[in-house]
Structure formats: C-alpha cells, structure tokens
Amino acid sequence: MTSREIVKRAIAFQNPDRLPFDLPDPHGSDFASVGMKPSPDARPSGRNSVDEWGAVWDNIGVCNLGEVKDFPLKQWEEFGKLHIPDIRESRRWNDLQGARQRAGDKFLVASGISIYERVHFIRGLENTWMDIYDNPDELGKLIDILVEMNLYAIERFSKAGADGYIFCDDWGLQNRLMISPEKWREIWKPRYARIYKAAHEAGLLTFLHSCGYIADILDDLIEIGLDVIHMDQQENMGLDCLSERFAGRLTFWAPVDIQMTMAHGTLEDIRAYCHKLNRAFNRHNGGFIPRWYGDPKGAGHRPEALQAMSEEFMKIVQESVH
C-alpha cells in the first residue's frame, strides 16, 4: 500500500496497512505539498513587509510568523480601493507543472486561502468582530471574495492531481471561540460548506488547520464535510473529551500538544503523550495521523523534545504495521 493510499484509507477509517505519519527528517512523511507561488494568502516574515493586499507585517524575529501592524481596509467606504489579488494570474500556478509526478506515491496536499484570518489581516481583529454585528453585509462580501478564490484554486489543484485541500483559520482562544458559535454558524459555516462541497466534488479530501479551543464548532465542521482537522493543541479542550465526541467521525492530524506537554513536559511525558494521542483517535480503523510542528524554535520546543516525539511516534507506526 503506497503512502497515498495509506493516508486516504486512514482518513476514510478503512484500516490502512499502518499508521500514516508526517515527521521531520530522517523519519520522513507520507505527505507532499503544492501551492500557489506567490499565494494571495502569503504572510511575510520580515519587519515592515507588505503583503499583496496591502497589510503591513512585523515579526519579532523568534518565529516564522508575524502579525499585521497596519491594516489596508480601515473603513468600509474604502472597500472599492482595496487591492484584491488576481488569483487567475498564470504566474501563480507554475508550481502545478509536474506536481503530481514530484509527489510520487505520497498524498499531495494543496494549500488554499483563509477565510477568517485573511479577513482580520485586512480589517483588523477588533474591526472584524464589530463588523459581525455592525457591517454584516460588507463583511459577507469580503468573505465571499475569498470563497470564490478557493473555488477557483480547488479546480486548478484538482486538475493537477492533488489529493487534499487545506487552509488555516485559527478560531480559538484558550477556552472558547473568538466569536460566538451562533455567529460563526450564521456567517462562516455556509461559506465553509461551499468550499468543502466543491472540494469533494473535485475529488479532494478537506483539511483545516485551526488552533485554540474549537470544540464548539467541530460538530458543525463534520456536518458540512471536513475530513481532517490539523490540530496542534488538544489539552485546552481535553484529550478525553475530543476522543469521546469526535473519534471515528474526524481524522486528527496532530503532534504532541505544542503549548503544554511538548513545551513543558519531560521527555517521558512527551513519549507517553504520543501513545495517549494514538489511543484517543486511532480507534476506528483510522482517524489519526501523527505529525510535528514545523516551527519548533518559535514554539519553544527543545531539540531533544522533538527527537523524543518523533522517535516515539515512529515506534507506534512500526507497531501498527499489519
């Protein structure tokens, strides 16, 4: 069974030959990736860098990601002046040439465009939260622009032989969503549903990266067609709670909790947590894909912690072979 088939069968709960994995060298990964270059959703890492939408970014120099310091759409009266990147430009799609061949027998994940984070990169977080109540029509028009970009990208990636489609929207604070679940269902849920429907019709499995406390919307995401949650934190929601409510209904692509055990636990704690993850989610002939967090320095992860996690996950993978 190839890596591609192993991942697909794990996500479909169809008893793959072994546990799929996504780990740093020398362990390797069952995944390959492809994206737009440049992507309209690119997030610059330098000081005072400007993205395609006109957002000005800053970075403290410790991690790969920064934050927006100046927002391009301060007033809705300026909406008509907002620079909207043209996703159809041919230069963005050069990497699709031969992408399937380069991926070989690996599962090929294509990267799309966030429909919440990109909004608050454009408007600012506080403005976005107020727009939910004060300017829902304008907010909806902006989100719909991003949805249409994703629909076009899905079409292109599908034709290029991609297997899955992912974008990033961190929805959670430490113990709740950033916005009310009711407003999420009213404004964002139908937009996610359009994207996931289009992806499935194009033959792509759906992935979402989202950190923080997001348990309140996981049932909704499953309902509208999310196949895989790319989840770097679990302990703030409770591993047992996530397992009891969602195991067997959603695949978890996850490392040892990056905020708690991975950052502060002993090496023995980290190794033990690897097994807890596997027991929690790999309960229905699939449903779990162990992975690493790609910016360990930025998250404060010790090299020996990363090594312990990776080695323990590989032991679990080897034990799963049948």
Secondary structure as a PSIPRED ss2 file (coil, helix, strand):
# PSIPRED VFORMAT (PSIPRED V4.0)

   1 M C   1.000  0.000  0.000
   2 T C   1.000  0.000  0.000
   3 S H   0.000  1.000  0.000
   4 R H   0.000  1.000  0.000
   5 E H   0.000  1.000  0.000
   6 I H   0.000  1.000  0.000
   7 V H   0.000  1.000  0.000
   8 K H   0.000  1.000  0.000
   9 R H   0.000  1.000  0.000
  10 A H   0.000  1.000  0.000
  11 I H   0.000  1.000  0.000
  12 A C   1.000  0.000  0.000
  13 F C   1.000  0.000  0.000
  14 Q C   1.000  0.000  0.000
  15 N C   1.000  0.000  0.000
  16 P C   1.000  0.000  0.000
  17 D C   1.000  0.000  0.000
  18 R C   1.000  0.000  0.000
  19 L C   1.000  0.000  0.000
  20 P C   1.000  0.000  0.000
  21 F C   1.000  0.000  0.000
  22 D E   0.000  0.000  1.000
  23 L C   1.000  0.000  0.000
  24 P C   1.000  0.000  0.000
  25 D C   1.000  0.000  0.000
  26 P C   1.000  0.000  0.000
  27 H C   1.000  0.000  0.000
  28 G C   1.000  0.000  0.000
  29 S E   0.000  0.000  1.000
  30 D C   1.000  0.000  0.000
  31 F E   0.000  0.000  1.000
  32 A E   0.000  0.000  1.000
  33 S E   0.000  0.000  1.000
  34 V E   0.000  0.000  1.000
  35 G C   1.000  0.000  0.000
  36 M C   1.000  0.000  0.000
  37 K C   1.000  0.000  0.000
  38 P C   1.000  0.000  0.000
  39 S C   1.000  0.000  0.000
  40 P C   1.000  0.000  0.000
  41 D C   1.000  0.000  0.000
  42 A C   1.000  0.000  0.000
  43 R C   1.000  0.000  0.000
  44 P C   1.000  0.000  0.000
  45 S C   1.000  0.000  0.000
  46 G C   1.000  0.000  0.000
  47 R C   1.000  0.000  0.000
  48 N C   1.000  0.000  0.000
  49 S E   0.000  0.000  1.000
  50 V E   0.000  0.000  1.000
  51 D C   1.000  0.000  0.000
  52 E C   1.000  0.000  0.000
  53 W C   1.000  0.000  0.000
  54 G C   1.000  0.000  0.000
  55 A C   1.000  0.000  0.000
  56 V E   0.000  0.000  1.000
  57 W E   0.000  0.000  1.000
  58 D E   0.000  0.000  1.000
  59 N C   1.000  0.000  0.000
  60 I C   1.000  0.000  0.000
  61 G C   1.000  0.000  0.000
  62 V C   1.000  0.000  0.000
  63 C C   1.000  0.000  0.000
  64 N C   1.000  0.000  0.000
  65 L C   1.000  0.000  0.000
  66 G C   1.000  0.000  0.000
  67 E E   0.000  0.000  1.000
  68 V E   0.000  0.000  1.000
  69 K E   0.000  0.000  1.000
  70 D E   0.000  0.000  1.000
  71 F C   1.000  0.000  0.000
  72 P C   1.000  0.000  0.000
  73 L C   1.000  0.000  0.000
  74 K C   1.000  0.000  0.000
  75 Q C   1.000  0.000  0.000
  76 W H   0.000  1.000  0.000
  77 E H   0.000  1.000  0.000
  78 E H   0.000  1.000  0.000
  79 F H   0.000  1.000  0.000
  80 G H   0.000  1.000  0.000
  81 K H   0.000  1.000  0.000
  82 L C   1.000  0.000  0.000
  83 H C   1.000  0.000  0.000
  84 I C   1.000  0.000  0.000
  85 P C   1.000  0.000  0.000
  86 D C   1.000  0.000  0.000
  87 I C   1.000  0.000  0.000
  88 R C   1.000  0.000  0.000
  89 E C   1.000  0.000  0.000
  90 S H   0.000  1.000  0.000
  91 R H   0.000  1.000  0.000
  92 R H   0.000  1.000  0.000
  93 W H   0.000  1.000  0.000
  94 N H   0.000  1.000  0.000
  95 D H   0.000  1.000  0.000
  96 L H   0.000  1.000  0.000
  97 Q C   1.000  0.000  0.000
  98 G C   1.000  0.000  0.000
  99 A H   0.000  1.000  0.000
 100 R H   0.000  1.000  0.000
 101 Q H   0.000  1.000  0.000
 102 R H   0.000  1.000  0.000
 103 A H   0.000  1.000  0.000
 104 G C   1.000  0.000  0.000
 105 D C   1.000  0.000  0.000
 106 K C   1.000  0.000  0.000
 107 F E   0.000  0.000  1.000
 108 L E   0.000  0.000  1.000
 109 V E   0.000  0.000  1.000
 110 A E   0.000  0.000  1.000
 111 S E   0.000  0.000  1.000
 112 G C   1.000  0.000  0.000
 113 I C   1.000  0.000  0.000
 114 S C   1.000  0.000  0.000
 115 I C   1.000  0.000  0.000
 116 Y C   1.000  0.000  0.000
 117 E H   0.000  1.000  0.000
 118 R H   0.000  1.000  0.000
 119 V H   0.000  1.000  0.000
 120 H H   0.000  1.000  0.000
 121 F H   0.000  1.000  0.000
 122 I H   0.000  1.000  0.000
 123 R H   0.000  1.000  0.000
 124 G C   1.000  0.000  0.000
 125 L H   0.000  1.000  0.000
 126 E H   0.000  1.000  0.000
 127 N H   0.000  1.000  0.000
 128 T H   0.000  1.000  0.000
 129 W H   0.000  1.000  0.000
 130 M H   0.000  1.000  0.000
 131 D H   0.000  1.000  0.000
 132 I H   0.000  1.000  0.000
 133 Y H   0.000  1.000  0.000
 134 D H   0.000  1.000  0.000
 135 N C   1.000  0.000  0.000
 136 P H   0.000  1.000  0.000
 137 D H   0.000  1.000  0.000
 138 E H   0.000  1.000  0.000
 139 L H   0.000  1.000  0.000
 140 G H   0.000  1.000  0.000
 141 K H   0.000  1.000  0.000
 142 L H   0.000  1.000  0.000
 143 I H   0.000  1.000  0.000
 144 D H   0.000  1.000  0.000
 145 I H   0.000  1.000  0.000
 146 L H   0.000  1.000  0.000
 147 V H   0.000  1.000  0.000
 148 E H   0.000  1.000  0.000
 149 M H   0.000  1.000  0.000
 150 N H   0.000  1.000  0.000
 151 L H   0.000  1.000  0.000
 152 Y H   0.000  1.000  0.000
 153 A H   0.000  1.000  0.000
 154 I H   0.000  1.000  0.000
 155 E H   0.000  1.000  0.000
 156 R H   0.000  1.000  0.000
 157 F H   0.000  1.000  0.000
 158 S H   0.000  1.000  0.000
 159 K H   0.000  1.000  0.000
 160 A C   1.000  0.000  0.000
 161 G C   1.000  0.000  0.000
 162 A C   1.000  0.000  0.000
 163 D C   1.000  0.000  0.000
 164 G E   0.000  0.000  1.000
 165 Y E   0.000  0.000  1.000
 166 I E   0.000  0.000  1.000
 167 F E   0.000  0.000  1.000
 168 C E   0.000  0.000  1.000
 169 D C   1.000  0.000  0.000
 170 D C   1.000  0.000  0.000
 171 W C   1.000  0.000  0.000
 172 G E   0.000  0.000  1.000
 173 L C   1.000  0.000  0.000
 174 Q C   1.000  0.000  0.000
 175 N C   1.000  0.000  0.000
 176 R C   1.000  0.000  0.000
 177 L E   0.000  0.000  1.000
 178 M C   1.000  0.000  0.000
 179 I C   1.000  0.000  0.000
 180 S C   1.000  0.000  0.000
 181 P H   0.000  1.000  0.000
 182 E H   0.000  1.000  0.000
 183 K H   0.000  1.000  0.000
 184 W H   0.000  1.000  0.000
 185 R H   0.000  1.000  0.000
 186 E H   0.000  1.000  0.000
 187 I H   0.000  1.000  0.000
 188 W H   0.000  1.000  0.000
 189 K H   0.000  1.000  0.000
 190 P H   0.000  1.000  0.000
 191 R H   0.000  1.000  0.000
 192 Y H   0.000  1.000  0.000
 193 A H   0.000  1.000  0.000
 194 R H   0.000  1.000  0.000
 195 I H   0.000  1.000  0.000
 196 Y H   0.000  1.000  0.000
 197 K H   0.000  1.000  0.000
 198 A H   0.000  1.000  0.000
 199 A H   0.000  1.000  0.000
 200 H H   0.000  1.000  0.000
 201 E H   0.000  1.000  0.000
 202 A C   1.000  0.000  0.000
 203 G C   1.000  0.000  0.000
 204 L C   1.000  0.000  0.000
 205 L E   0.000  0.000  1.000
 206 T E   0.000  0.000  1.000
 207 F E   0.000  0.000  1.000
 208 L E   0.000  0.000  1.000
 209 H E   0.000  0.000  1.000
 210 S C   1.000  0.000  0.000
 211 C C   1.000  0.000  0.000
 212 G C   1.000  0.000  0.000
 213 Y C   1.000  0.000  0.000
 214 I C   1.000  0.000  0.000
 215 A H   0.000  1.000  0.000
 216 D H   0.000  1.000  0.000
 217 I H   0.000  1.000  0.000
 218 L H   0.000  1.000  0.000
 219 D H   0.000  1.000  0.000
 220 D H   0.000  1.000  0.000
 221 L H   0.000  1.000  0.000
 222 I H   0.000  1.000  0.000
 223 E H   0.000  1.000  0.000
 224 I C   1.000  0.000  0.000
 225 G C   1.000  0.000  0.000
 226 L C   1.000  0.000  0.000
 227 D C   1.000  0.000  0.000
 228 V E   0.000  0.000  1.000
 229 I E   0.000  0.000  1.000
 230 H E   0.000  0.000  1.000
 231 M C   1.000  0.000  0.000
 232 D C   1.000  0.000  0.000
 233 Q C   1.000  0.000  0.000
 234 Q C   1.000  0.000  0.000
 235 E C   1.000  0.000  0.000
 236 N C   1.000  0.000  0.000
 237 M C   1.000  0.000  0.000
 238 G C   1.000  0.000  0.000
 239 L H   0.000  1.000  0.000
 240 D H   0.000  1.000  0.000
 241 C H   0.000  1.000  0.000
 242 L H   0.000  1.000  0.000
 243 S H   0.000  1.000  0.000
 244 E H   0.000  1.000  0.000
 245 R H   0.000  1.000  0.000
 246 F H   0.000  1.000  0.000
 247 A C   1.000  0.000  0.000
 248 G C   1.000  0.000  0.000
 249 R C   1.000  0.000  0.000
 250 L C   1.000  0.000  0.000
 251 T E   0.000  0.000  1.000
 252 F E   0.000  0.000  1.000
 253 W E   0.000  0.000  1.000
 254 A E   0.000  0.000  1.000
 255 P C   1.000  0.000  0.000
 256 V C   1.000  0.000  0.000
 257 D C   1.000  0.000  0.000
 258 I C   1.000  0.000  0.000
 259 Q C   1.000  0.000  0.000
 260 M C   1.000  0.000  0.000
 261 T H   0.000  1.000  0.000
 262 M H   0.000  1.000  0.000
 263 A H   0.000  1.000  0.000
 264 H H   0.000  1.000  0.000
 265 G C   1.000  0.000  0.000
 266 T C   1.000  0.000  0.000
 267 L H   0.000  1.000  0.000
 268 E H   0.000  1.000  0.000
 269 D H   0.000  1.000  0.000
 270 I H   0.000  1.000  0.000
 271 R H   0.000  1.000  0.000
 272 A H   0.000  1.000  0.000
 273 Y H   0.000  1.000  0.000
 274 C H   0.000  1.000  0.000
 275 H H   0.000  1.000  0.000
 276 K H   0.000  1.000  0.000
 277 L H   0.000  1.000  0.000
 278 N H   0.000  1.000  0.000
 279 R H   0.000  1.000  0.000
 280 A H   0.000  1.000  0.000
 281 F H   0.000  1.000  0.000
 282 N C   1.000  0.000  0.000
 283 R C   1.000  0.000  0.000
 284 H C   1.000  0.000  0.000
 285 N C   1.000  0.000  0.000
 286 G C   1.000  0.000  0.000
 287 G C   1.000  0.000  0.000
 288 F E   0.000  0.000  1.000
 289 I E   0.000  0.000  1.000
 290 P E   0.000  0.000  1.000
 291 R E   0.000  0.000  1.000
 292 W C   1.000  0.000  0.000
 293 Y C   1.000  0.000  0.000
 294 G C   1.000  0.000  0.000
 295 D C   1.000  0.000  0.000
 296 P H   0.000  1.000  0.000
 297 K H   0.000  1.000  0.000
 298 G H   0.000  1.000  0.000
 299 A H   0.000  1.000  0.000
 300 G C   1.000  0.000  0.000
 301 H C   1.000  0.000  0.000
 302 R C   1.000  0.000  0.000
 303 P H   0.000  1.000  0.000
 304 E H   0.000  1.000  0.000
 305 A H   0.000  1.000  0.000
 306 L H   0.000  1.000  0.000
 307 Q H   0.000  1.000  0.000
 308 A H   0.000  1.000  0.000
 309 M H   0.000  1.000  0.000
 310 S H   0.000  1.000  0.000
 311 E H   0.000  1.000  0.000
 312 E H   0.000  1.000  0.000
 313 F H   0.000  1.000  0.000
 314 M H   0.000  1.000  0.000
 315 K H   0.000  1.000  0.000
 316 I H   0.000  1.000  0.000
 317 V H   0.000  1.000  0.000
 318 Q H   0.000  1.000  0.000
 319 E H   0.000  1.000  0.000
 320 S H   0.000  1.000  0.000
 321 V C   1.000  0.000  0.000
 322 H C   1.000  0.000  0.000
